[in-house]
């Protein structure tokens, strides 16, 4: 012992510090690792159950959501006034109603819902039978749902096939006794239950059972024994996670209700499989502990280098600034030479940030002044009064189209001027775009189509005023106006949707398009008017470099301008939509 103490006493201070850190850190780590090794088995088993429970609940919710989608389709048919006239009342000119309403309606449902394999109405009226959409009710004889007096949707799984049925009811929603018409939807079960094949366990089985515990549908993944033919969960209705024995195999089961269909989803996996997975995770935990031990040794060695620690930190800050990140805080409480050097470097970074902010604000002020100059070219009161007189004169001579145009122009300029504000709600900017395109449509003798589809969720946000109109003007002037005779009808589409925390709007035309070089050049050129370059710079100055315009174009295929904004709400709401003059 004396020899060891003498050796330790004669070591350098850096080496003593390293050994002290190592002893103090490694002993608790090894004790904690040994204890965790013995406790990990039960803990990981419970964790696996919780993870599986969450996955099964999510899958059940997904299946329930899909069932609700199909329920909505069923409601749209069985509660439709025209369909009730056809299938319940039996009146109307059926050939015309079938051609103009039934056939396209059913075809659209099949086209837009690939998981619906068949949609038919079984009826006892032989005069309206048509193809596979309207079939005789006699084909359903013997089916359990054919004579049911239930007015709600019934879900069935038979021989691996999934289908839903609902009888048509009277105008008051009351049952008509024996149904005279029944809606039938055949649904792709593989699509409906496709998520059940993605559960992250080695071997498992999944059952869809009815309220009596009778399996309706099952799927087995790498199970060595067959699934139970019946499951009785009535004794424990509140137990969602538990154990059962079947075919000499102990299973862990997880159940989840599917309220829309009245089914229950039952997940089964052998408990031995979960134990094996737990052992693997324990082994991985041991490996991670070893890695952490190695990292700890490295950290201890770094801490032992006390004399150079602050220099290393200062050097890292300088490297960060060299890469362009000036938004860091560099300071030191020490008053020695290294501390003074650190504080002076931090002060230099603060001065640079101040200069950048001043230039940035100057640029914003310049662009806002340009926009103000553009807007003040129009005398609002004189313009509104003039348009009001024109509207009054038009109404006096019963010129409704002139009155409509006048009101549209008035709404357009009220939104454009926006009482001098820079920000406007997405809703009002879209109204402005629609008014502008209505004016242009009249000027172009209704020679093109304008389509506007924007997600409702976007309307609660704000955006920079007057950005759609210049882009729409370019789409008209350089897009559809350049179409030659015989090349088809012009079309401009404005669409908007949200991606994460950003709002994306696209304006596309079917004009002649342009080369990629020209598309890139457009955002760099300063035109005589209020062009795309100005809009692009306004967005970037206000919100930063990640936002702005992007042009996608191909010769002969049209042009699309994509605008990106952050999901932003101004503190002061933009101008409310004024009533027409």
C-alpha positions in Angstrom: 0.0 0.0 0.0 2.9 2.4 0.9 4.5 1.6 -2.4 1.2 2.4 -4.3 0.7 5.7 -2.3 4.3 6.7 -3.0 3.9 6.0 -6.7 0.6 7.9 -6.8 2.1 10.8 -5.0 4.9 11.1 -7.5 2.6 11.2 -10.5 2.0 14.4 -12.5 -1.2 16.4 -11.6 -2.8 15.7 -14.9 -2.4 12.0 -14.4 -3.7 12.1 -10.9 -6.8 14.0 -12.1 -7.4 11.4 -14.8 -7.1 8.4 -12.4 -9.4 10.1 -9.8 -12.1 10.8 -12.4 -11.9 7.3 -13.8 -12.3 5.6 -10.3 -15.1 7.9 -9.2 -17.0 7.4 -12.5 -16.4 3.8 -13.4 -17.4 2.2 -10.0 -21.0 3.6 -10.0 -21.4 2.8 -13.7 -20.4 -0.8 -13.2 -22.7 -1.2 -10.2 -25.6 0.4 -12.0 -25.0 -1.7 -15.1 -25.0 -4.9 -13.1 -28.2 -4.0 -11.3 -29.8 -3.0 -14.7 -28.9 -6.3 -16.2 -30.9 -8.2 -13.7 -33.9 -5.8 -13.9 -34.0 -5.4 -17.6 -35.9 -8.6 -18.4 -39.1 -7.7 -16.7 -38.9 -4.0 -17.6 -38.3 -4.7 -21.3 -41.2 -7.2 -21.4 -43.5 -4.5 -20.0 -42.1 -2.0 -22.4 -42.7 -4.3 -25.3 -46.3 -4.8 -24.2 -46.8 -1.0 -24.1 -45.2 -0.5 -27.5 -47.3 -3.2 -29.0 -50.4 -1.9 -27.3 -49.8 1.6 -28.8 -49.2 0.1 -32.3 -52.3 -2.1 -32.1 -54.4 0.9 -31.0 -53.1 3.0 -33.9 -53.8 0.2 -36.4 -57.3 -0.2 -35.0 -57.9 3.6 -35.2 -56.7 3.5 -38.9 -59.1 0.6 -39.7 -61.9 2.5 -37.9 -61.0 5.7 -39.9 -61.2 3.8 -43.2 -64.6 2.3 -42.1 -65.8 5.9 -41.4 -64.7 6.9 -44.9 -66.8 4.1 -46.4 -69.6 5.0 -44.0 -69.5 8.6 -45.4 -69.8 7.2 -49.0 -72.8 5.0 -47.9 -74.4 8.1 -46.3 -73.9 10.1 -49.5 -75.9 7.5 -51.4 -78.6 6.3 -49.1 -79.5 9.8 -47.9 -79.4 11.3 -51.4 -82.8 12.8 -52.4 -82.4 11.7 -56.0 -81.5 8.1 -55.1 -84.4 7.9 -52.8 -86.7 9.0 -55.6 -85.3 6.2 -57.8 -85.0 3.3 -55.3 -87.6 4.1 -52.7 -90.4 6.2 -54.4 -89.7 4.8 -57.9 -90.7 8.0 -59.6 -88.9 10.2 -62.2 -87.6 9.6 -65.6 -85.3 6.8 -64.7 -83.2 6.4 -67.9 -82.3 10.1 -67.7 -81.6 10.0 -64.0 -79.5 6.9 -64.4 -77.5 8.4 -67.3 -77.0 11.8 -65.7 -76.8 10.9 -62.0 -76.5 7.3 -61.0 -73.9 6.0 -63.5 -71.4 9.0 -63.1 -71.9 9.1 -59.3 -71.1 5.4 -58.9 -68.3 5.5 -61.4 -66.6 8.4 -59.6 -66.8 6.5 -56.3 -65.1 3.5 -57.9 -62.5 5.7 -59.6 -61.5 7.6 -56.5 -61.7 4.7 -54.0 -59.6 1.9 -55.2 -60.4 -0.2 -52.2 -64.0 -0.4 -53.2 -64.3 -3.4 -55.5 -68.1 -3.3 -56.2 -70.9 -0.9 -55.6 -74.5 -2.1 -56.3 -78.1 -1.5 -55.3 -80.3 -4.5 -55.0 -83.9 -3.6 -55.7 -87.3 -5.3 -56.1 -88.2 -2.9 -59.0 -87.4 -4.8 -62.2 -88.0 -1.7 -64.3 -84.8 0.0 -63.2 -82.2 -2.8 -63.4 -79.0 -1.7 -65.0 -75.7 -3.6 -65.4 -73.8 -4.3 -62.2 -74.9 -1.0 -60.5 -78.6 -2.0 -60.1 -79.3 -5.7 -59.5 -82.4 -7.7 -58.7 -83.2 -8.1 -55.0 -83.8 -11.8 -55.5 -80.0 -12.4 -55.8 -79.7 -11.7 -52.1 -82.1 -14.4 -51.0 -80.6 -16.4 -48.1 -78.2 -13.6 -47.2 -78.4 -12.7 -43.5 -78.6 -9.0 -44.2 -81.3 -9.2 -47.0 -84.3 -9.2 -44.7 -82.9 -7.2 -41.8 -85.0 -4.3 -40.6 -82.0 -2.4 -39.3 -81.6 1.0 -40.8 -77.9 1.3 -40.0 -74.9 0.1 -42.0 -74.0 -3.6 -41.4 -70.5 -4.9 -41.9 -69.8 -8.5 -42.9 -66.7 -10.7 -43.5 -67.4 -14.0 -45.2 -64.9 -16.3 -46.8 -62.2 -13.6 -46.5 -64.4 -11.1 -48.4 -65.4 -7.8 -46.7 -68.6 -6.0 -47.6 -71.0 -3.4 -46.1 -74.8 -3.1 -46.6 -77.5 -0.6 -45.8 -81.2 -0.5 -46.8 -82.7 2.7 -48.2 -85.2 4.3 -45.8 -88.1 6.7 -46.2 -87.8 10.5 -46.0 -88.2 10.6 -42.2 -85.5 8.0 -41.7 -87.9 5.3 -40.6 -87.6 1.7 -41.6 -89.8 0.5 -44.4 -90.1 -3.0 -43.0 -88.8 -5.4 -45.5 -86.3 -3.3 -47.5 -87.2 -2.6 -51.2 -83.7 -1.5 -52.0 -80.3 -2.3 -50.4 -77.0 -0.6 -51.0 -74.1 -3.1 -51.3 -70.3 -2.2 -51.1 -67.7 -4.9 -51.7 -64.4 -3.7 -50.1 -60.8 -5.0 -50.6 -60.0 -6.6 -47.3 -56.3 -6.6 -48.0 -56.3 -2.8 -48.3 -58.6 -2.4 -45.3 -56.3 -4.5 -43.1 -53.0 -3.8 -44.8 -51.4 -2.2 -41.7 -51.7 -5.5 -39.8 -48.8 -6.9 -41.9 -46.4 -4.2 -40.6 -46.3 -5.0 -36.9 -42.7 -5.2 -35.7 -42.6 -8.7 -34.0 -41.1 -11.9 -35.3 -44.2 -14.1 -35.0 -47.8 -13.1 -34.4 -51.4 -13.6 -35.4 -54.2 -11.1 -35.8 -58.0 -11.8 -35.6 -61.0 -9.7 -36.4 -63.8 -11.1 -34.1 -67.5 -10.1 -33.7 -69.1 -9.2 -30.4 -69.6 -12.9 -29.6 -65.9 -13.6 -29.9 -66.2 -15.5 -33.2 -63.3 -14.9 -35.6 -64.4 -13.3 -38.9 -60.9 -12.7 -40.4 -57.5 -13.9 -39.4 -53.8 -13.5 -40.5 -50.9 -15.5 -39.3 -47.2 -14.4 -39.6 -44.6 -17.1 -38.9 -46.6 -18.8 -36.2 -45.7 -22.5 -35.5 -49.2 -23.4 -34.3 -52.6 -22.5 -35.7 -54.6 -19.6 -34.3 -57.5 -20.3 -31.9 -60.8 -20.9 -33.7 -62.8 -19.1 -31.0 -61.9 -16.4 -28.4 -64.0 -15.8 -25.3 -63.1 -12.5 -23.8 -66.5 -11.9 -22.2 -65.2 -12.9 -18.7 -62.7 -9.9 -18.8 -64.4 -7.2 -20.8 -62.2 -4.5 -19.3 -58.9 -6.4 -19.8 -57.2 -5.2 -23.0 -53.9 -6.9 -22.4 -53.6 -10.4 -21.0 -52.7 -14.0 -21.6 -54.4 -17.1 -22.9 -53.5 -20.7 -23.7 -54.5 -22.4 -26.9 -53.0 -25.4 -28.8 -50.4 -26.0 -26.0 -49.1 -22.4 -26.6 -49.2 -19.5 -24.2 -50.1 -16.3 -26.0 -50.1 -12.7 -24.9 -53.1 -10.9 -26.4 -54.0 -7.3 -27.0 -57.5 -6.2 -27.9 -58.8 -3.0 -29.4 -62.4 -2.1 -30.3 -63.3 -0.9 -33.8 -66.4 1.1 -32.9 -67.6 1.9 -36.5 -68.0 -1.8 -37.4 -68.7 -3.3 -34.0 -65.7 -5.6 -34.3 -62.8 -6.2 -32.0 -59.2 -6.5 -33.2 -57.2 -9.2 -31.3 -53.4 -9.4 -31.6 -51.8 -12.7 -30.4 -48.1 -13.4 -30.1 -46.3 -16.3 -28.2 -44.9 -15.1 -24.9 -41.7 -17.0 -25.7 -41.1 -14.7 -28.7 -41.3 -11.7 -26.5 -38.9 -13.1 -24.0 -36.4 -13.8 -26.8 -36.7 -10.2 -28.0 -36.2 -9.0 -24.4 -33.0 -11.0 -24.1 -31.7 -9.5 -27.3 -32.5 -6.0 -26.0 -30.7 -6.8 -22.8 -27.7 -7.9 -24.8 -27.8 -4.7 -26.7 -28.1 -2.7 -23.4 -24.9 -4.4 -22.2 -23.2 -3.4 -25.5 -24.3 0.1 -25.1 -23.0 0.2 -21.5 -19.6 -0.9 -22.8 -19.7 1.9 -25.4 -20.7 4.4 -22.8 -17.8 3.3 -20.7 -15.4 3.9 -23.6 -17.0 7.3 -24.2 -16.7 8.1 -20.5 -13.0 7.3 -20.5 -12.6 9.7 -23.5 -14.6 12.4 -21.6 -12.5 11.9 -18.5 -9.3 12.4 -20.6 -10.7 15.6 -22.0 -11.6 16.9 -18.6 -8.1 16.2 -17.4 -6.9 18.8 -20.0 -8.0 21.7 -17.8 -5.3 24.1 -18.9 -6.4 24.0 -22.6 -10.1 23.6 -22.2 -11.0 27.3 -22.7 -8.7 27.6 -25.7 -10.4 24.6 -27.3 -13.8 26.1 -26.7 -12.7 29.5 -28.2 -11.3 27.7 -31.2 -14.6 25.9 -31.8 -16.5 29.2 -31.6 -14.2 30.7 -34.2 -14.7 27.6 -36.5 -18.5 28.0 -36.1 -18.3 31.7 -37.1 -16.0 30.8 -40.0 -18.8 28.5 -41.3 -21.2 31.5 -41.4 -23.1 31.1 -38.1 -22.9 34.4 -36.4 -25.8 33.8 -34.0 -23.7 32.5 -31.1 -23.0 33.9 -27.6 -19.2 34.1 -26.9 -18.3 35.3 -23.4 -16.2 34.4 -20.4 -16.3 35.2 -16.7 -12.5 34.9 -16.4 -10.4 38.1 -16.3 -7.1 36.6 -17.5 -5.7 36.9 -21.0 -7.8 34.0 -22.4 -11.0 35.5 -20.9 -10.2 39.0 -22.4 -9.6 37.4 -25.8 -12.9 35.5 -25.6 -14.9 38.6 -24.6 -13.3 40.8 -27.3 -14.1 38.1 -29.9 -17.7 38.0 -28.7 -18.0 41.8 -28.9 -16.7 41.7 -32.4 -19.4 39.1 -33.4 -22.1 41.3 -31.7 -20.9 44.4 -33.7 -21.1 42.4 -37.0 -24.6 41.2 -36.2 -25.6 44.8 -35.5 -24.3 45.9 -38.9 -26.1 43.1 -40.6 -29.4 43.9 -38.9 -29.0 47.6 -39.9 -28.5 46.6 -43.6 -31.4 44.2 -43.4 -33.8 46.8 -42.0 -32.6 49.3 -44.6 -33.4 46.8 -47.4 -36.9 46.2 -45.9 -37.5 50.0 -45.7 -36.4 50.4 -49.3 -38.8 47.7 -50.6 -41.7 49.0 -48.5 -41.1 52.4 -49.9 -41.2 51.0 -53.5 -44.6 49.3 -52.7 -46.0 52.5 -51.1 -45.0 54.5 -54.2 -46.8 52.0 -56.4 -50.0 52.0 -54.3 -50.1 55.8 -53.9 -50.2 56.2 -57.7 -54.0 55.6 -57.3 -56.2 58.1 -55.4 -58.4 55.7 -53.4 -61.2 58.1 -52.7 -61.4 59.4 -56.3 -61.2 55.9 -57.6 -64.0 54.6 -55.3 -66.3 57.5 -56.0 -65.8 57.1 -59.8 -66.6 53.4 -59.6 -69.6 54.1 -57.5 -71.0 56.6 -60.1 -70.3 54.0 -62.9 -72.2 51.4 -60.9 -75.1 53.7 -60.2 -75.4 54.6 -63.9 -75.2 51.0 -64.9 -78.0 50.0 -62.5 -80.0 53.0 -63.8 -80.0 51.6 -67.3 -80.2 47.9 -66.1 -76.7 47.0 -67.4 -76.1 44.3 -64.9 -72.8 43.1 -66.5 -71.3 46.5 -66.2 -72.5 46.8 -62.6 -70.9 43.4 -61.9 -67.6 44.5 -63.5 -67.6 47.7 -61.5 -68.2 45.9 -58.2 -65.4 43.5 -59.0 -62.9 46.3 -59.8 -63.9 48.1 -56.6 -63.3 44.9 -54.5 -60.0 44.3 -56.2 -58.6 47.8 -55.5 -59.9 47.9 -51.9 -57.9 44.7 -51.3 -54.8 45.9 -53.2 -54.6 49.1 -51.3 -55.3 47.3 -48.0 -55.2 50.7 -46.1 -51.5 50.8 -46.5 -50.8 47.6 -44.6 -48.1 45.2 -45.8 -49.9 42.0 -44.6 -53.2 40.7 -45.6 -55.1 37.5 -44.7 -54.7 34.6 -47.2 -58.5 34.6 -47.6 -58.6 38.3 -48.7 -55.6 37.8 -51.0 -57.3 34.9 -52.6 -60.5 37.0 -53.1 -58.3 39.7 -54.7 -56.9 37.1 -57.1 -60.3 35.8 -58.0 -61.6 39.4 -58.6 -58.6 40.1 -60.8 -59.1 36.9 -62.8 -62.8 37.7 -63.2 -61.9 41.1 -64.7 -59.3 39.5 -67.0 -61.8 36.8 -68.0 -64.2 39.5 -69.1 -61.4 41.3 -70.9 -60.4 38.1 -72.7 -64.0 37.3 -73.7 -64.1 34.3 -71.3 -61.5 32.5 -73.5 -59.7 30.8 -70.6 -60.5 28.9 -67.4 -59.4 29.8 -63.9 -59.3 27.1 -61.2 -58.6 28.0 -57.5 -58.3 25.2 -55.0 -56.8 26.2 -51.6 -57.0 24.1 -48.3 -59.4 25.7 -45.9 -56.8 25.5 -43.1 -54.6 28.1 -44.9 -57.3 30.8 -44.7 -56.5 31.6 -41.1 -53.0 32.7 -41.8 -51.6 36.0 -43.1 -49.3 36.8 -46.0 -47.6 39.7 -47.8 -50.1 41.9 -49.7 -50.2 41.9 -53.5 -48.2 38.7 -54.5 -50.7 36.7 -56.5 -51.7 39.4 -58.9 -48.3 39.9 -60.6 -47.8 36.2 -61.0 -51.3 35.8 -62.5 -50.6 38.7 -64.8 -47.4 37.0 -66.1 -49.4 33.7 -66.5 -51.9 35.6 -68.7 -49.4 37.7 -70.7 -46.6 35.2 -71.2 -48.7 32.0 -70.9 -52.2 31.6 -72.2 -52.1 34.8 -74.4 -49.2 33.1 -76.3 -51.3 30.0 -77.2 -51.8 29.7 -80.9 -55.2 29.1 -82.5 -56.0 25.3 -82.3 -53.7 24.6 -79.3 -56.6 24.3 -76.9 -58.3 26.4 -74.3 -56.2 28.3 -71.9 -56.1 27.3 -68.2 -54.7 28.8 -65.1 -54.7 26.9 -61.8 -54.0 28.4 -58.3 -53.6 25.8 -55.6 -52.5 26.1 -52.0 -51.6 23.6 -49.3 -49.5 23.3 -46.1 -46.3 21.3 -45.7 -45.1 21.2 -42.1 -44.8 24.8 -40.9 -44.8 26.3 -44.4 -47.6 27.4 -46.8 -47.1 26.6 -50.5 -49.0 28.2 -53.3 -48.6 27.3 -57.0 -49.9 29.1 -60.1 -49.7 27.0 -63.2 -50.6 27.8 -66.8 -50.8 25.6 -69.9 -49.0 28.1 -72.1 -45.9 27.5 -74.3 -43.5 27.3 -71.3 -39.9 28.3 -71.3 -36.4 26.8 -71.1 -34.8 26.1 -67.7 -32.2 28.9 -68.4 -35.0 31.4 -69.1 -36.9 30.3 -66.0 -33.9 31.0 -63.8 -33.2 34.3 -65.5 -36.8 35.6 -64.9 -36.2 35.9 -61.1 -32.9 37.8 -61.7 -34.3 40.4 -64.1 -35.7 43.8 -63.0 -38.7 44.6 -65.3 -40.3 48.0 -65.9 -43.5 46.9 -64.0 -44.1 45.1 -60.7 -42.5 41.8 -61.8 -41.6 38.4 -60.3 -38.2 39.6 -59.1 -39.8 42.2 -56.9 -42.2 39.6 -55.4 -39.4 37.2 -54.8 -37.3 39.8 -53.1 -40.2 41.0 -50.9 -40.8 37.5 -49.6 -37.1 36.8 -48.9 -36.5 40.1 -47.2 -39.5 39.6 -44.9 -39.1 35.9 -44.1 -35.6 34.9 -45.1 -33.7 33.0 -47.8 -35.6 29.7 -47.5 -38.7 31.4 -48.8 -39.7 33.0 -52.0 -40.5 31.9 -55.6 -39.5 28.9 -57.6 -40.3 28.5 -61.3 -40.9 25.1 -62.9 -41.3 25.2 -66.7 -40.8 23.1 -69.8 -41.1 24.2 -73.4 -44.5 23.1 -74.7 -45.8 22.0 -71.2 -46.6 25.2 -69.5 -45.2 27.0 -66.5 -45.7 26.7 -62.7 -44.6 29.4 -60.2 -44.4 28.0 -56.6 -44.5 30.4 -53.7 -43.4 29.4 -50.2 -44.3 31.3 -47.0 -44.1 30.5 -43.3 -47.4 29.8 -41.5 -47.6 33.3 -40.2 -50.3 35.3 -38.4 -49.8 39.1 -38.1 -50.5 40.9 -34.8 -52.8 43.4 -36.6 -55.3 41.7 -38.9 -55.4 42.9 -42.5 -58.3 44.8 -44.0 -61.7 43.2 -43.8 -63.5 42.6 -47.1 -65.4 45.7 -48.0 -68.9 45.6 -49.5 -69.1 46.4 -53.2 -69.9 49.9 -54.3 
